Amino acid sequence: MAKAQIVRRRRGNPVTRYLRETNAELKKVTWPARQDALQLTGLVLVVVVISSAVLGLLDFVFARVVGFVISLG
């Protein structure tokens, strides 16, 4: 039983261990330059807007087609 307590003490509190390990991992990250981050953010926004427009158009077309098919029956 004494060994189990020693092992628990070495491991530490799970919350503080998690925070310590997270901090260590974040220090390893290579962060993009501000200009790169802004360009990538703009690119993501453009792709989202285009995707939304395409999906909205497809939804409109399919709704019309389904409405037309239902009106035939």
N, C-alpha and C positions, 0 to 999 in steps of 0.2 A: 504494500500500500504506500510506502514511503516513496518508491520509485515513481508511482503514478503522480504523486504530488509534485515531485521534482520535474517531471516531464511537462506537467501543466504549467508550472512556473516558467520554464524555459520558453514555452510557446507564447505565453503572455495572454492578455485579454484579446479575444478574437476581433473586437472592434478596432482596438488600437493597432493590432497586427495588420488588419486589412488596410487601415489608413496609411500605415507606414509603407506597406508593399505598394499601394497605389501611388503614393508620392514617389517612390523609387522608380516605378515604371514610367510615370509622367516625366521624370528627368531624362529618360532615355529617348523620348519622342523628339523627332526633328520637326519643328514647327515651320510652316511655310511663311515666307515673307509677307508683309502686309499687302503689297501689290498682287502677289500670287493669290492670296486669299480673296481679295476683291474680284479679281478676274474669274476665279472659279465660282464664286458666289453669283456673279452675273451670268455665267454660263448655265448654272443650275436653274436660275430664275427663267432664262430664255427657254430652256428645255421644258420646264414645268408649264410655262404659258403655251408653248406649241402643243405639248401633249394634251393639255386641257382643251385647247381649241379643237384638236382632232377628235378627241373622245366626245366632246359636246356635239360636234357635227355628226359623228356616227350615231350618237344617241338620237338626235333629231331625225336623221334619215330612217333609222330602224323604227322609230315611233310612228313616222308617217307610213312606212310600208306595212307595219302591223295593223295600223288603223285602217288602211285601205283594204287589206285582206279581210279584216273583220267585217267591214261594211259590205263586202261582196257576199258574205255568207248569210 
